[in-house]
Amino acid sequence: MATRPIHSPAPARVGDDIGAIDTPALLLDLDVFETNLDRMQAWADRYGVGLRAHAKAHKCPDIALRQIARGAIGICCQKVTEAVPFIQAGVADVLISNQVVGAPKLALLATLTRHARMGVCVDNADNLRHIAQATQAADTQIDILVEIDVGQHRCGVSSTDEALALARMACDTPGLNFRGFQAYHGSVQHMRDPVARAEVCRHVAQTIKTYMNHLIAAGIPAVATVSGAGTGSVQFDAASNVFTELQAGSYAFMDADYNKNQWESELRFDTSLSLLATVMSVATPGQLVLDAGLKAMTIESGLPQVMQRHGLAVRQVNDEHTVLDIASDATTASPGEASCPDECRFDVPALGEKVHLMLPHVDPAFNLHDVVIGVRGGRVEAIWPIAARGPGR
Ligand SMILES: *Cc1c(COP(=O)(O)O)cnc(C)c1O
């Protein structure tokens, strides 16, 4: 047998009609995406707060460069290796919005300080000492944010004295540059009721003020940075007069979980990202089977939702399949129902037709794909590598 290599073709090429895209594919509606970016940047600008967009959401340098081109001051990454392709693409300011523990990670972190402004979160004195040893060995500096637990009960110190001790150490140790606080409240982001969300955010802002006052009273130089906020809390955190940086990430894409939040302010984001799948079996009456499953999306935040079509409900998602139930009135339902905007279709897709799914949770979905396909006006405009995909170290 000849051993000539066989190449799988790319799922799409720039300029293709959207109908020619092979599936499963991650699709980004560029008009909606750009509007989301503009709205968030305008919101940050209005309150004089920096946008440090969270890149863990997309892991895609092309997307980060578009956020920065609109005014974002830099990005967050959650893992040190995740930062590498962004820095290679020219991102100059990265906060690892997380704890970094262990010699190999700290060595890479110190290396990155030679290429970009780097920051990291700490909640432990031994860890801070190890970070300093790494930056001293590299003869560089790193920004230190002391993480405070503002209610999520995951990482972060939970007393003002612990925060003061870490801040003092960061001020006094060569290789470290004390900047302020990390104060992200993950569990408030998906509270559905905006009044309840606002209330928790007010409480968080009060907690941060208590920590700031404690440091000021102890003679620590001003806390320059307070970084935090996600898509669900950003409308309140921007206006809090406490945060100096906003770390939202999902706002650019909006998944089914975030769409369950109620939004009462003028700040709104629309769904730009979808999973494109093909009907691969109509053999069983009353159902359709799509060619995308758990290798193309995750369902820890609920099931995906069918977009742009009425009368199809996701029943189950298996490794390589998604099964849809066809509602008995799918072909007769009348337009204008709240669940289905005007452009919704009412025909049942045939074998080989394509369906857009709204992803339950965007972050882990990006992580499963090699590329995201940017579309506009029915055509493929861009194909962007998801260069930082993988679990990250
Ligand atoms: C995930 C995360 C964010 C962004 O959250 P979104 O809900 O995607 O906007 C911000 N900060 C930290 C530390 C995070 O882990």
The ligand as an SDF file (V2000), in Angstrom:
LIG
                    3D

 15 15  0  0  0  0  0  0  0  0999 V2000
  -14.8170   33.1300   34.6490 C   0  0  0  0  0  0  0  0  0  0  0  0
  -14.2370   34.2960   35.3140 C   0  0  0  0  0  0  0  0  0  0  0  0
  -14.5930   35.5830   34.9110 C   0  0  0  0  0  0  0  0  0  0  0  0
  -15.5470   35.8900   33.7710 C   0  0  0  0  0  0  0  0  0  0  0  0
  -16.7910   35.3590   33.9070 O   0  0  0  0  0  0  0  0  0  0  0  0
  -17.9110   35.4130   32.7520 P   0  0  0  0  0  0  0  0  0  0  0  0
  -19.0420   34.8490   33.5000 O   0  0  0  0  0  0  0  0  0  0  0  0
  -17.4580   34.5200   31.6570 O   0  0  0  0  0  0  0  0  0  0  0  0
  -18.0770   36.8050   32.3180 O   0  0  0  0  0  0  0  0  0  0  0  0
  -13.9900   36.6420   35.5690 C   0  0  0  0  0  0  0  0  0  0  0  0
  -13.0780   36.4520   36.5390 N   0  0  0  0  0  0  0  0  0  0  0  0
  -12.6990   35.2200   36.9440 C   0  0  0  0  0  0  0  0  0  0  0  0
  -11.6720   35.0740   38.0050 C   0  0  0  0  0  0  0  0  0  0  0  0
  -13.2660   34.1070   36.3560 C   0  0  0  0  0  0  0  0  0  0  0  0
  -12.8900   32.8960   36.7600 O   0  0  0  0  0  0  0  0  0  0  0  0
  1  2  1  0
  2  3  1  0
  2 14  2  0
  3  4  1  0
  3 10  2  0
  4  5  1  0
  5  6  1  0
  6  7  2  0
  6  8  1  0
  6  9  1  0
 10 11  1  0
 11 12  2  0
 12 13  1  0
 12 14  1  0
 14 15  1  0
M  END
$$$$
